Structure formats: C-alpha cells, structure tokens
Amino acid sequence: MLLQVAFSLLVLLACVGGIVLLAFMLTWQERGASAHERQRRLLTGVLPVAGGVVGILLGLFFLLMVVWSPGGTKLLARL
C-alpha cells in the first residue's frame, strides 16, 4: 500500500512538471519576434514537446491504474 501511495505521489509530481514544461514552451513560443517566428516555434518546438509530454503522462496514468488494480502490489514489487 505504501508503494502505491508513493508511486501515486510520483505521478502527481510528474503531472505538475509536465504542466510547468508546457507553460514554459507556450511562453517561449509567444515571445517570438514575428508571426513567422512564432509559427516556426510552434511547429518545431511546442507541438513535439507537447506530444511527448502527453504520451508520457498517458503512460504514467495507465501504469498508475495497473498499480492500483487488485494484483498491482505484486506487479509493483517486481519493478
């Protein structure tokens, strides 16, 4: 049970970190000097990072649901 709670807190910390990273990327994108620069930053920086962060967070949520399933304590002990 303690491992499940610790893992849940770790996932919560990762979510906060993902939100902060996305906020930083959007701020960076908006500080482009021209409309063309902002569009280039969006396509080459913000969208790939956002896709990666969302993919990682979805994977963590799936793993969190597996850990909290009835057999999750045995799975977490093997990790």
Distance bins in CASP14 RR format, pairs under 12 A and 6 or more apart:
PFRMAT RR
TARGET T0000
AUTHOR 0000-0000-0000
RMODE 2
METHOD distances of the structure
MODEL  1
1 7 0 0 0 0 0 1 0 0 0 0 0
1 8 0 0 0 0 0 1 0 0 0 0 0
1 67 0 0 0 0 0 1 0 0 0 0 0
1 68 0 0 0 0 0 1 0 0 0 0 0
1 72 0 0 0 0 0 1 0 0 0 0 0
1 73 1 0 0 1 0 0 0 0 0 0 0
1 76 0 0 0 0 0 1 0 0 0 0 0
1 77 0 0 0 0 0 1 0 0 0 0 0
2 8 0 0 0 0 0 1 0 0 0 0 0
2 9 0 0 0 0 0 1 0 0 0 0 0
2 73 0 0 0 0 1 0 0 0 0 0 0
2 76 0 0 0 0 0 1 0 0 0 0 0
2 77 0 0 0 0 0 1 0 0 0 0 0
3 9 0 0 0 0 0 1 0 0 0 0 0
3 10 0 0 0 0 0 1 0 0 0 0 0
3 67 0 0 0 0 1 0 0 0 0 0 0
3 68 0 0 0 0 0 1 0 0 0 0 0
3 72 0 0 0 0 1 0 0 0 0 0 0
3 73 1 0 0 1 0 0 0 0 0 0 0
3 74 0 0 0 0 0 1 0 0 0 0 0
3 75 0 0 0 0 0 1 0 0 0 0 0
3 76 1 0 1 0 0 0 0 0 0 0 0
3 77 1 0 0 1 0 0 0 0 0 0 0
3 78 0 0 0 0 0 1 0 0 0 0 0
3 79 0 0 0 0 1 0 0 0 0 0 0
4 10 0 0 0 0 0 1 0 0 0 0 0
4 11 0 0 0 0 0 1 0 0 0 0 0
4 63 0 0 0 0 0 1 0 0 0 0 0
4 64 0 0 0 0 1 0 0 0 0 0 0
4 65 0 0 0 0 0 1 0 0 0 0 0
4 66 0 0 0 0 0 1 0 0 0 0 0
4 67 1 0 1 0 0 0 0 0 0 0 0
4 68 1 0 0 1 0 0 0 0 0 0 0
4 69 0 0 0 0 0 1 0 0 0 0 0
4 70 0 0 0 0 0 1 0 0 0 0 0
4 71 0 0 0 0 0 1 0 0 0 0 0
4 72 1 0 0 1 0 0 0 0 0 0 0
4 73 1 0 0 1 0 0 0 0 0 0 0
4 74 0 0 0 0 0 1 0 0 0 0 0
4 75 0 0 0 0 0 1 0 0 0 0 0
4 76 1 0 0 1 0 0 0 0 0 0 0
4 77 0 0 0 0 0 1 0 0 0 0 0
4 79 0 0 0 0 0 1 0 0 0 0 0
5 11 0 0 0 0 0 1 0 0 0 0 0
5 12 0 0 0 0 0 1 0 0 0 0 0
5 64 0 0 0 0 0 1 0 0 0 0 0
5 67 0 0 0 0 0 1 0 0 0 0 0
5 68 0 0 0 0 1 0 0 0 0 0 0
5 73 0 0 0 0 0 1 0 0 0 0 0
5 76 0 0 0 0 0 1 0 0 0 0 0
6 12 0 0 0 0 0 1 0 0 0 0 0
6 13 0 0 0 0 0 1 0 0 0 0 0
6 64 0 0 0 0 0 1 0 0 0 0 0
6 67 0 0 0 0 0 1 0 0 0 0 0
6 76 0 0 0 0 1 0 0 0 0 0 0
6 79 0 0 0 0 0 1 0 0 0 0 0
7 13 0 0 0 0 0 1 0 0 0 0 0
7 14 0 0 0 0 0 1 0 0 0 0 0
7 60 0 0 0 0 1 0 0 0 0 0 0
7 61 0 0 0 0 0 1 0 0 0 0 0
7 63 0 0 0 0 1 0 0 0 0 0 0
7 64 1 0 0 1 0 0 0 0 0 0 0
7 65 0 0 0 0 0 1 0 0 0 0 0
7 66 0 0 0 0 0 1 0 0 0 0 0
7 67 1 0 1 0 0 0 0 0 0 0 0
7 68 0 0 0 0 1 0 0 0 0 0 0
7 72 0 0 0 0 0 1 0 0 0 0 0
7 73 0 0 0 0 0 1 0 0 0 0 0
7 75 0 0 0 0 0 1 0 0 0 0 0
7 76 1 0 0 1 0 0 0 0 0 0 0
7 77 0 0 0 0 0 1 0 0 0 0 0
7 79 0 0 0 0 1 0 0 0 0 0 0
8 14 0 0 0 0 0 1 0 0 0 0 0
8 15 0 0 0 0 0 1 0 0 0 0 0
8 60 0 0 0 0 0 1 0 0 0 0 0
8 61 0 0 0 0 0 1 0 0 0 0 0
8 63 0 0 0 0 0 1 0 0 0 0 0
8 64 1 0 0 1 0 0 0 0 0 0 0
8 65 0 0 0 0 0 1 0 0 0 0 0
8 67 1 0 0 1 0 0 0 0 0 0 0
8 68 1 0 0 1 0 0 0 0 0 0 0
8 76 0 0 0 0 0 1 0 0 0 0 0
9 15 0 0 0 0 0 1 0 0 0 0 0
9 16 0 0 0 0 0 1 0 0 0 0 0
9 64 0 0 0 0 0 1 0 0 0 0 0
10 16 0 0 0 0 0 1 0 0 0 0 0
10 17 0 0 0 0 0 1 0 0 0 0 0
10 60 0 0 0 0 1 0 0 0 0 0 0
10 63 0 0 0 0 0 1 0 0 0 0 0
10 64 0 0 0 0 1 0 0 0 0 0 0
10 67 0 0 0 0 0 1 0 0 0 0 0
10 76 0 0 0 0 0 1 0 0 0 0 0
10 79 0 0 0 0 0 1 0 0 0 0 0
11 17 0 0 0 0 0 1 0 0 0 0 0
11 18 0 0 0 0 0 1 0 0 0 0 0
11 56 0 0 0 0 0 1 0 0 0 0 0
11 57 0 0 0 0 1 0 0 0 0 0 0
11 58 0 0 0 0 0 1 0 0 0 0 0
11 59 0 0 0 0 1 0 0 0 0 0 0
11 60 1 0 1 0 0 0 0 0 0 0 0
11 61 1 0 0 1 0 0 0 0 0 0 0
11 62 0 0 0 0 0 1 0 0 0 0 0
11 63 1 0 0 1 0 0 0 0 0 0 0
11 64 1 0 1 0 0 0 0 0 0 0 0
11 65 0 0 0 0 0 1 0 0 0 0 0
11 66 0 0 0 0 0 1 0 0 0 0 0
11 67 0 0 0 0 1 0 0 0 0 0 0
11 68 0 0 0 0 0 1 0 0 0 0 0
12 18 0 0 0 0 0 1 0 0 0 0 0
12 19 0 0 0 0 0 1 0 0 0 0 0
12 57 0 0 0 0 0 1 0 0 0 0 0
12 60 0 0 0 0 1 0 0 0 0 0 0
12 61 0 0 0 0 0 1 0 0 0 0 0
12 64 0 0 0 0 1 0 0 0 0 0 0
13 19 0 0 0 0 0 1 0 0 0 0 0
13 20 0 0 0 0 0 1 0 0 0 0 0
13 57 0 0 0 0 0 1 0 0 0 0 0
13 60 0 0 0 0 0 1 0 0 0 0 0
14 20 0 0 0 0 0 1 0 0 0 0 0
14 21 0 0 0 0 0 1 0 0 0 0 0
14 53 0 0 0 0 1 0 0 0 0 0 0
14 55 0 0 0 0 0 1 0 0 0 0 0
14 56 1 0 0 1 0 0 0 0 0 0 0
14 57 1 0 0 1 0 0 0 0 0 0 0
14 58 0 0 0 0 0 1 0 0 0 0 0
14 59 0 0 0 0 0 1 0 0 0 0 0
14 60 1 0 1 0 0 0 0 0 0 0 0
14 61 0 0 0 0 1 0 0 0 0 0 0
14 63 0 0 0 0 0 1 0 0 0 0 0
14 64 0 0 0 0 1 0 0 0 0 0 0
15 21 0 0 0 0 0 1 0 0 0 0 0
15 22 0 0 0 0 0 1 0 0 0 0 0
15 53 0 0 0 0 1 0 0 0 0 0 0
15 54 0 0 0 0 0 1 0 0 0 0 0
15 56 0 0 0 0 0 1 0 0 0 0 0
15 57 1 0 0 1 0 0 0 0 0 0 0
15 58 0 0 0 0 0 1 0 0 0 0 0
15 59 0 0 0 0 0 1 0 0 0 0 0
15 60 1 0 0 1 0 0 0 0 0 0 0
15 61 0 0 0 0 1 0 0 0 0 0 0
15 64 0 0 0 0 0 1 0 0 0 0 0
16 22 0 0 0 0 0 1 0 0 0 0 0
16 23 0 0 0 0 0 1 0 0 0 0 0
16 53 0 0 0 0 0 1 0 0 0 0 0
16 57 0 0 0 0 0 1 0 0 0 0 0
17 23 0 0 0 0 1 0 0 0 0 0 0
17 24 0 0 0 0 1 0 0 0 0 0 0
17 25 0 0 0 0 0 1 0 0 0 0 0
17 53 0 0 0 0 1 0 0 0 0 0 0
17 56 0 0 0 0 0 1 0 0 0 0 0
17 57 0 0 0 0 1 0 0 0 0 0 0
17 60 0 0 0 0 0 1 0 0 0 0 0
18 24 0 0 0 0 1 0 0 0 0 0 0
18 25 0 0 0 0 1 0 0 0 0 0 0
18 26 0 0 0 0 0 1 0 0 0 0 0
18 49 0 0 0 0 1 0 0 0 0 0 0
18 50 0 0 0 0 1 0 0 0 0 0 0
18 51 0 0 0 0 0 1 0 0 0 0 0
18 52 0 0 0 0 1 0 0 0 0 0 0
18 53 1 0 1 0 0 0 0 0 0 0 0
18 54 0 0 0 0 1 0 0 0 0 0 0
18 55 0 0 0 0 0 1 0 0 0 0 0
18 56 0 0 0 0 1 0 0 0 0 0 0
18 57 1 0 0 1 0 0 0 0 0 0 0
18 60 0 0 0 0 0 1 0 0 0 0 0
19 25 0 0 0 0 0 1 0 0 0 0 0
19 26 0 0 0 0 0 1 0 0 0 0 0
19 50 0 0 0 0 0 1 0 0 0 0 0
19 53 0 0 0 0 1 0 0 0 0 0 0
19 54 0 0 0 0 0 1 0 0 0 0 0
19 57 0 0 0 0 1 0 0 0 0 0 0
20 26 0 0 0 0 0 1 0 0 0 0 0
20 27 0 0 0 0 0 1 0 0 0 0 0
20 53 0 0 0 0 0 1 0 0 0 0 0
21 27 0 0 0 0 0 1 0 0 0 0 0
21 28 0 0 0 0 0 1 0 0 0 0 0
21 45 0 0 0 0 0 1 0 0 0 0 0
21 46 0 0 0 0 0 1 0 0 0 0 0
21 49 1 0 0 1 0 0 0 0 0 0 0
21 50 0 0 0 0 1 0 0 0 0 0 0
21 51 0 0 0 0 0 1 0 0 0 0 0
21 52 0 0 0 0 1 0 0 0 0 0 0
21 53 1 0 0 1 0 0 0 0 0 0 0
21 54 0 0 0 0 0 1 0 0 0 0 0
21 56 0 0 0 0 0 1 0 0 0 0 0
21 57 0 0 0 0 0 1 0 0 0 0 0
22 28 0 0 0 0 0 1 0 0 0 0 0
22 29 0 0 0 0 0 1 0 0 0 0 0
22 45 0 0 0 0 0 1 0 0 0 0 0
22 46 0 0 0 0 1 0 0 0 0 0 0
22 47 0 0 0 0 0 1 0 0 0 0 0
22 49 1 0 0 1 0 0 0 0 0 0 0
22 50 1 0 0 1 0 0 0 0 0 0 0
22 51 0 0 0 0 1 0 0 0 0 0 0
22 52 0 0 0 0 0 1 0 0 0 0 0
22 53 1 0 0 1 0 0 0 0 0 0 0
22 54 0 0 0 0 1 0 0 0 0 0 0
22 56 0 0 0 0 0 1 0 0 0 0 0
22 57 0 0 0 0 0 1 0 0 0 0 0
23 29 0 0 0 0 0 1 0 0 0 0 0
23 30 0 0 0 0 0 1 0 0 0 0 0
23 46 0 0 0 0 0 1 0 0 0 0 0
23 49 0 0 0 0 0 1 0 0 0 0 0
23 50 0 0 0 0 0 1 0 0 0 0 0
23 53 0 0 0 0 0 1 0 0 0 0 0
24 30 0 0 0 0 0 1 0 0 0 0 0
24 31 0 0 0 0 0 1 0 0 0 0 0
24 45 0 0 0 0 0 1 0 0 0 0 0
24 46 0 0 0 0 1 0 0 0 0 0 0
24 49 0 0 0 0 1 0 0 0 0 0 0
24 50 0 0 0 0 0 1 0 0 0 0 0
24 53 0 0 0 0 0 1 0 0 0 0 0
25 31 0 0 0 0 0 1 0 0 0 0 0
25 41 0 0 0 0 1 0 0 0 0 0 0
25 42 0 0 0 0 1 0 0 0 0 0 0
25 44 0 0 0 0 0 1 0 0 0 0 0
25 45 1 0 0 1 0 0 0 0 0 0 0
25 46 1 0 1 0 0 0 0 0 0 0 0
25 47 0 0 0 0 1 0 0 0 0 0 0
25 48 0 0 0 0 1 0 0 0 0 0 0
25 49 1 0 1 0 0 0 0 0 0 0 0
25 50 1 0 0 1 0 0 0 0 0 0 0
25 51 0 0 0 0 0 1 0 0 0 0 0
25 52 0 0 0 0 0 1 0 0 0 0 0
25 53 0 0 0 0 1 0 0 0 0 0 0
26 32 0 0 0 0 0 1 0 0 0 0 0
26 38 0 0 0 0 0 1 0 0 0 0 0
26 41 0 0 0 0 1 0 0 0 0 0 0
26 42 0 0 0 0 1 0 0 0 0 0 0
26 45 0 0 0 0 0 1 0 0 0 0 0
26 46 1 0 0 1 0 0 0 0 0 0 0
26 47 0 0 0 0 0 1 0 0 0 0 0
26 49 0 0 0 0 1 0 0 0 0 0 0
26 50 0 0 0 0 1 0 0 0 0 0 0
26 53 0 0 0 0 0 1 0 0 0 0 0
27 38 0 0 0 0 0 1 0 0 0 0 0
27 41 0 0 0 0 0 1 0 0 0 0 0
27 46 0 0 0 0 0 1 0 0 0 0 0
28 37 0 0 0 0 0 1 0 0 0 0 0
28 38 0 0 0 0 1 0 0 0 0 0 0
28 40 0 0 0 0 0 1 0 0 0 0 0
28 41 1 0 0 1 0 0 0 0 0 0 0
28 42 0 0 0 0 0 1 0 0 0 0 0
28 44 0 0 0 0 0 1 0 0 0 0 0
28 45 0 0 0 0 1 0 0 0 0 0 0
28 46 1 0 0 1 0 0 0 0 0 0 0
28 49 0 0 0 0 1 0 0 0 0 0 0
29 35 0 0 0 0 0 1 0 0 0 0 0
29 37 0 0 0 0 1 0 0 0 0 0 0
29 38 1 0 1 0 0 0 0 0 0 0 0
29 39 0 0 0 0 1 0 0 0 0 0 0
29 40 0 0 0 0 1 0 0 0 0 0 0
29 41 1 0 1 0 0 0 0 0 0 0 0
29 42 1 0 1 0 0 0 0 0 0 0 0
29 43 0 0 0 0 1 0 0 0 0 0 0
29 44 0 0 0 0 1 0 0 0 0 0 0
29 45 1 0 0 1 0 0 0 0 0 0 0
29 46 1 0 1 0 0 0 0 0 0 0 0
29 47 0 0 0 0 1 0 0 0 0 0 0
29 48 0 0 0 0 0 1 0 0 0 0 0
29 49 0 0 0 0 1 0 0 0 0 0 0
29 50 0 0 0 0 0 1 0 0 0 0 0
30 37 0 0 0 0 0 1 0 0 0 0 0
30 38 1 0 0 1 0 0 0 0 0 0 0
30 39 0 0 0 0 0 1 0 0 0 0 0
30 41 0 0 0 0 1 0 0 0 0 0 0
30 42 0 0 0 0 1 0 0 0 0 0 0
30 46 0 0 0 0 1 0 0 0 0 0 0
31 37 0 0 0 0 1 0 0 0 0 0 0
31 38 0 0 0 0 1 0 0 0 0 0 0
31 41 0 0 0 0 1 0 0 0 0 0 0
31 46 0 0 0 0 0 1 0 0 0 0 0
32 38 1 0 1 0 0 0 0 0 0 0 0
32 39 0 0 0 0 1 0 0 0 0 0 0
32 40 0 0 0 0 1 0 0 0 0 0 0
32 41 1 0 0 1 0 0 0 0 0 0 0
32 42 0 0 0 0 1 0 0 0 0 0 0
32 46 0 0 0 0 0 1 0 0 0 0 0
33 39 0 0 0 0 0 1 0 0 0 0 0
33 40 0 0 0 0 0 1 0 0 0 0 0
33 41 0 0 0 0 0 1 0 0 0 0 0
34 40 0 0 0 0 1 0 0 0 0 0 0
34 41 0 0 0 0 0 1 0 0 0 0 0
35 41 0 0 0 0 0 1 0 0 0 0 0
35 42 0 0 0 0 0 1 0 0 0 0 0
36 42 0 0 0 0 0 1 0 0 0 0 0
36 43 0 0 0 0 0 1 0 0 0 0 0
37 43 0 0 0 0 0 1 0 0 0 0 0
37 44 0 0 0 0 0 1 0 0 0 0 0
37 45 0 0 0 0 0 1 0 0 0 0 0
38 44 0 0 0 0 0 1 0 0 0 0 0
38 45 0 0 0 0 0 1 0 0 0 0 0
38 46 0 0 0 0 1 0 0 0 0 0 0
39 45 0 0 0 0 0 1 0 0 0 0 0
39 46 0 0 0 0 0 1 0 0 0 0 0
39 47 0 0 0 0 0 1 0 0 0 0 0
40 46 0 0 0 0 0 1 0 0 0 0 0
40 47 0 0 0 0 0 1 0 0 0 0 0
41 47 0 0 0 0 1 0 0 0 0 0 0
41 48 0 0 0 0 0 1 0 0 0 0 0
41 49 0 0 0 0 0 1 0 0 0 0 0
42 48 0 0 0 0 0 1 0 0 0 0 0
42 49 0 0 0 0 0 1 0 0 0 0 0
42 50 0 0 0 0 1 0 0 0 0 0 0
43 49 0 0 0 0 0 1 0 0 0 0 0
43 50 0 0 0 0 0 1 0 0 0 0 0
45 51 0 0 0 0 0 1 0 0 0 0 0
45 52 0 0 0 0 0 1 0 0 0 0 0
45 53 0 0 0 0 0 1 0 0 0 0 0
46 52 0 0 0 0 0 1 0 0 0 0 0
46 53 0 0 0 0 0 1 0 0 0 0 0
47 53 0 0 0 0 0 1 0 0 0 0 0
47 54 0 0 0 0 0 1 0 0 0 0 0
48 54 0 0 0 0 0 1 0 0 0 0 0
48 55 0 0 0 0 0 1 0 0 0 0 0
49 55 0 0 0 0 0 1 0 0 0 0 0
49 56 0 0 0 0 0 1 0 0 0 0 0
50 56 0 0 0 0 0 1 0 0 0 0 0
50 57 0 0 0 0 0 1 0 0 0 0 0
51 57 0 0 0 0 1 0 0 0 0 0 0
51 58 0 0 0 0 1 0 0 0 0 0 0
52 58 0 0 0 0 1 0 0 0 0 0 0
52 59 0 0 0 0 0 1 0 0 0 0 0
52 60 0 0 0 0 0 1 0 0 0 0 0
53 59 0 0 0 0 0 1 0 0 0 0 0
53 60 0 0 0 0 0 1 0 0 0 0 0
54 60 0 0 0 0 0 1 0 0 0 0 0
54 61 0 0 0 0 0 1 0 0 0 0 0
55 61 0 0 0 0 1 0 0 0 0 0 0
55 62 0 0 0 0 1 0 0 0 0 0 0
55 63 0 0 0 0 0 1 0 0 0 0 0
56 62 0 0 0 0 0 1 0 0 0 0 0
56 63 0 0 0 0 0 1 0 0 0 0 0
57 63 0 0 0 0 0 1 0 0 0 0 0
57 64 0 0 0 0 0 1 0 0 0 0 0
58 64 0 0 0 0 0 1 0 0 0 0 0
58 65 0 0 0 0 0 1 0 0 0 0 0
59 65 0 0 0 0 1 0 0 0 0 0 0
59 66 0 0 0 0 1 0 0 0 0 0 0
59 67 0 0 0 0 0 1 0 0 0 0 0
60 66 0 0 0 0 0 1 0 0 0 0 0
60 67 0 0 0 0 0 1 0 0 0 0 0
61 67 0 0 0 0 0 1 0 0 0 0 0
61 68 0 0 0 0 0 1 0 0 0 0 0
62 68 0 0 0 0 0 1 0 0 0 0 0
62 69 0 0 0 0 0 1 0 0 0 0 0
63 69 0 0 0 0 0 1 0 0 0 0 0
63 72 0 0 0 0 0 1 0 0 0 0 0
63 75 0 0 0 0 1 0 0 0 0 0 0
63 76 0 0 0 0 1 0 0 0 0 0 0
63 79 0 0 0 0 1 0 0 0 0 0 0
64 72 0 0 0 0 0 1 0 0 0 0 0
64 75 0 0 0 0 0 1 0 0 0 0 0
64 76 0 0 0 0 0 1 0 0 0 0 0
65 71 0 0 0 0 0 1 0 0 0 0 0
65 72 0 0 0 0 1 0 0 0 0 0 0
65 75 0 0 0 0 0 1 0 0 0 0 0
66 72 1 0 0 1 0 0 0 0 0 0 0
66 73 0 0 0 0 0 1 0 0 0 0 0
66 74 0 0 0 0 0 1 0 0 0 0 0
66 75 1 0 0 1 0 0 0 0 0 0 0
66 76 0 0 0 0 1 0 0 0 0 0 0
66 78 0 0 0 0 0 1 0 0 0 0 0
66 79 0 0 0 0 0 1 0 0 0 0 0
67 73 1 0 0 1 0 0 0 0 0 0 0
67 74 0 0 0 0 0 1 0 0 0 0 0
67 75 1 0 0 1 0 0 0 0 0 0 0
67 76 1 0 1 0 0 0 0 0 0 0 0
67 77 0 0 0 0 0 1 0 0 0 0 0
67 78 0 0 0 0 0 1 0 0 0 0 0
67 79 0 0 0 0 1 0 0 0 0 0 0
68 75 0 0 0 0 0 1 0 0 0 0 0
68 76 0 0 0 0 1 0 0 0 0 0 0
69 75 0 0 0 0 1 0 0 0 0 0 0
69 76 0 0 0 0 0 1 0 0 0 0 0
71 77 0 0 0 0 0 1 0 0 0 0 0
71 78 0 0 0 0 0 1 0 0 0 0 0
72 78 0 0 0 0 1 0 0 0 0 0 0
72 79 0 0 0 0 0 1 0 0 0 0 0
73 79 0 0 0 0 0 1 0 0 0 0 0
END
